[in-house]
Amino acid sequence: MTFKIFLTIFTTVLFAELGDKTQLATLLFTTNKENSKIIIFCAAALALIVATGIAVLIGNAVAKYN
């Protein structure tokens, strides 16, 4: 059951993120040859992790009032 939930969330978020402003911004940073690709990847990944963490915390707080 846990894997099914994981896969559902992963698939939903992956398709929601494809082609969005975040991906386009990351793509633009990557076009600059002076920018390290690993730094771009790590920074973008960390930003998404932090944004997701905030969403989880807010969702958890809202669930307490449901």
C-alpha positions as CSV (number, residue, x, y, z in Angstrom):
1,M,0.0,0.0,0.0
2,T,2.8,2.4,0.8
3,F,4.5,1.9,-2.5
4,K,1.2,2.5,-4.3
5,I,0.8,5.8,-2.5
6,F,4.4,6.7,-3.2
7,L,4.0,5.9,-6.9
8,T,0.7,7.9,-7.2
9,I,2.3,11.0,-5.6
10,F,5.5,10.7,-7.6
11,T,3.6,10.4,-10.9
12,T,1.2,13.2,-10.1
13,V,3.9,15.6,-9.1
14,L,6.2,14.6,-12.0
15,F,3.5,15.3,-14.6
16,A,2.4,18.5,-12.8
17,E,6.0,19.8,-12.8
18,L,6.8,19.0,-16.4
19,G,6.9,22.2,-18.5
20,D,6.1,24.5,-15.6
21,K,7.9,27.7,-14.8
22,T,10.4,26.0,-12.5
23,Q,11.5,23.6,-15.2
24,L,11.8,26.4,-17.7
25,A,13.8,28.5,-15.3
26,T,16.1,25.6,-14.7
27,L,16.5,25.0,-18.4
28,L,17.4,28.6,-18.9
29,F,20.1,28.5,-16.2
30,T,21.5,25.4,-17.9
31,T,21.9,27.2,-21.3
32,N,24.6,29.4,-19.7
33,K,27.9,27.4,-20.3
34,E,29.5,29.2,-17.3
35,N,27.0,27.6,-14.9
36,S,28.0,24.3,-13.4
37,K,25.3,21.7,-14.3
38,I,25.7,19.9,-11.0
39,I,25.2,23.2,-9.1
40,I,22.1,23.9,-11.1
41,F,20.7,20.4,-10.5
42,C,21.5,20.5,-6.7
43,A,20.0,24.0,-6.3
44,A,16.9,23.3,-8.2
45,A,16.4,20.0,-6.4
46,L,16.9,21.6,-3.0
47,A,14.5,24.3,-3.9
48,L,11.8,21.8,-4.8
49,I,12.5,19.8,-1.6
50,V,12.1,22.9,0.5
51,A,8.9,24.0,-1.3
52,T,7.5,20.5,-0.9
53,G,8.4,20.5,2.8
54,I,6.5,23.7,3.2
55,A,3.5,22.2,1.4
56,V,3.6,19.1,3.7
57,L,3.8,21.2,6.8
58,I,0.9,23.4,5.7
59,G,-1.2,20.4,4.7
60,N,-0.5,18.8,8.0
61,A,-1.7,21.9,9.9
62,V,-4.8,22.2,7.7
63,A,-5.6,18.5,8.3
64,K,-5.7,19.1,12.1
65,Y,-8.7,21.4,11.6
66,N,-10.5,19.1,9.3
